[in-house]
Amino acid sequence: MKATSHAFALAAYLLIPKFRNVSPAVQAVLSARIYHFAISIVVQNLIIANRDGKEMSDPLGNRRTMHTPLVAWIADYPEQLMIACVSAKNSPISLATSEQFGDVTAQPPRDRGYTLQKIREAVAACDPRNIASFHKVCLTKRLNGVVEPFWAIWGDACPSRFLTPEALHQWHKFYFDHCVRWVTNIIGGEELDHRLAALQPRVGTRHWANGVSTLKQCTGREHRELEKLLPAVAAGALPDDVLCALRAITEFIFLAQGLFHYDETLHSLNEALREFHHYKSSILRAGGRLGKNGPLDHFQIPKLELAQHVSRSIRLMGAPYQWSSDITERCHITHVKMPYRLSNRRDYHVQCCRFLDRQEKQRLFRLFTTLKRSTSPLFFKMVNEARLLSIHFPETNWIPGVL
């Protein structure tokens, strides 16, 4: 799904609180509590509709009783920790700690019952109003100090299920921050830059004329372009075992981005991740893992642990690429930054909402006039798009029949 499909709407502006004369730990606890409290206000009607049902119109105009469960929440790793009410250096969706982030086997999921029970134990042990002491108790139970998660009363919502894999940060940025750094540390930045610059420029493909060793950050598109080149470019300069590890993690990322998944593709995905773990020790022997104080002898990388649960999430939620934050990052520009820049900076929340409301009405009016001019109902457009999709993906032949 693309941002131009207009499938996302602005629900609320969340505040970023700052408290005076408090420690950083207390600041983090208060911010997390306010976040959950604010979200609970925003989604209150959805929680009620999920519990009692709400009459709504389906695409054909029929009135039906709908329920609104919490299916998926797109968030990066820090926000996932805050939503799951988990402290730092822990997994938001499993019971893994930082020492287990590099393990080849996945830890059991952190289900809602486990987290809520730990919160109740922390509340029984210390008064939540004494934030400093309560935070210390929470750290022993790997909690972040939130007492009332917004998802606790939202049906059977479980963070281990609705916190889906997020492609932009968990895969593409992980590749740039770690895999590219491993290659740079082993063969040297100058050699990697020289090999990238020597490639023949091609139309439609990013050409790295100045290399990548000195870059601090890239766009999501540039991350993807680099993933296509790095294993081939590094071949011959890396030890064979390191190259096998690099190829395996690259294959895992490409397989995980598939639009359709079957038992065979999930098996290949799991085997690619298993192969990476089999060869990853060679990266340490070659000196690929370097920290501020010298070589590292571990793979305590949170995003590497989250990769263990991609296959389980696919079976529960479908293809993970539909939950990428590429769209929400783009919406942050079109729904927040752009309207703010067009305001007069005074009482800008009202102005931004009014701007987005008028923009949506104009878009719907243009769509209506276009359809009337072409005398083609929107329903037929949907069926035609589904048929075009089935040409390239025969597995989707059922879609036109449903429409």
Secondary structure, 3 states (H helix, E strand, C coil): CCHHHCCCCCCCCCCCCCCCCCCHHHHHHHHHHHHHHHHHHHCHHHHHHHHHCEEEECCCCCEEEECCCCCCECCCHHHHHHHHCECCCECCCECCEHHHCCCCCCCCECCHHHHHHHHHHHHHHCCCCCHHHHHHHHHHCCECCCCCCHHHHCCCCCHHHHECCCHHHHHHHHHHHHHHHHHHHHHCHHHHHHHHHCCCCCCCCCCCCCCCCCCCCCCHHHHHHHHHHHHHHHCCCCCHHHHHHHHHHHHHHHHHCCCCCCHHHHHHHHHHHHHHHHHCHHHHHCCCCEECCEECCCCCCHHHHHHHHHHHHHHHHCCHHHHCCHHHHHHHHHHHHHHHHHCCCCCHHHHHHHHHHHHHHHHHHHHHHHHHHHCCCHHHHHHHHHHHHHHHCHHHCHHHHHC
